[in-house]
Amino acid sequence: GPSPMIIPTSTTIDTARFAALVGSSPQLIYRTLAEAPEKLPVQPIQLGRRLRWPVAPVARLTGLPVEFVASGCEPTIEALAAALTSHPTGHSDAA
């Protein structure tokens, strides 16, 4: 399989990418946040008006092939998307 991406534990993604990772839509994520935030599997980090989602719990949730290091280069959204595409959700137990 693909070798895991190595990314810093501090990496965050935007709501659109988070929604795509968990099979939802940004609109649904925002509505859930407004009405019942406890139903979300991961809690966002508020940066001013923007929301960012920590990749570490999202990766555990979705089986994204990543390894975390204390610091380093932030991956591009394209790299995250590519890792996802080559690793469809639901096959995280495959060797």
C-alpha positions in Angstrom: 0.0 0.0 0.0 1.0 3.7 0.0 3.6 4.7 2.6 2.0 6.9 5.3 2.3 10.6 5.0 4.4 12.0 7.9 2.8 15.2 9.2 3.1 17.4 12.3 0.6 16.7 15.0 -0.4 20.4 14.9 -1.7 20.1 11.3 -5.3 21.3 10.8 -7.6 21.3 7.7 -10.5 23.5 6.7 -14.2 22.6 7.0 -14.6 21.6 3.4 -11.7 19.1 3.6 -13.0 17.8 7.0 -16.5 17.3 5.5 -15.0 15.4 2.6 -13.0 13.2 4.9 -16.0 12.3 7.0 -18.3 11.9 4.1 -20.4 15.0 4.9 -20.9 18.5 3.5 -19.7 21.8 4.9 -23.3 22.9 5.3 -24.2 19.9 7.4 -21.1 20.3 9.5 -21.9 24.0 10.2 -25.5 23.1 11.0 -24.5 20.3 13.4 -22.0 22.6 15.1 -24.8 25.1 15.6 -27.4 22.7 16.8 -25.6 19.7 18.4 -21.8 20.1 18.4 -21.5 17.0 20.7 -22.6 14.9 17.7 -19.4 15.7 15.8 -16.7 13.1 16.1 -14.0 15.8 16.2 -14.2 19.3 17.7 -13.0 22.2 15.6 -10.5 24.8 16.7 -11.8 28.4 16.3 -9.4 30.8 14.7 -11.1 34.1 14.6 -14.1 33.6 12.3 -12.6 30.5 10.7 -12.8 26.9 11.9 -9.9 24.5 11.6 -10.0 20.8 12.3 -7.1 18.9 13.8 -5.9 16.2 11.4 -4.7 13.7 14.1 -8.2 12.7 15.4 -9.6 12.9 11.9 -6.9 10.5 10.7 -7.7 8.0 13.5 -11.4 8.3 12.6 -11.0 7.7 8.9 -8.0 5.4 8.8 -6.0 8.0 6.8 -2.5 6.6 6.4 -0.5 9.2 8.3 2.2 9.2 10.9 2.6 12.1 13.2 5.8 13.9 14.3 6.2 16.7 16.7 7.1 19.2 14.0 7.9 19.5 10.3 6.4 20.6 7.1 2.7 21.0 6.9 1.3 18.8 4.1 -0.5 20.6 1.2 -4.2 20.0 0.9 -3.4 18.3 -2.4 -1.1 15.8 -0.6 -3.9 15.0 1.9 -6.4 14.6 -0.9 -4.0 12.3 -2.8 -3.5 10.2 0.3 -7.2 9.9 0.7 -7.8 9.0 -2.9 -5.3 6.2 -2.8 -6.7 5.0 0.6 -10.5 4.9 0.5 -12.3 5.2 3.8 -13.4 1.8 5.1 -10.3 -0.1 4.2 -8.1 1.0 7.1 -7.7 -2.6 8.3 -6.1 -3.7 5.0 -2.5 -4.6 5.2 
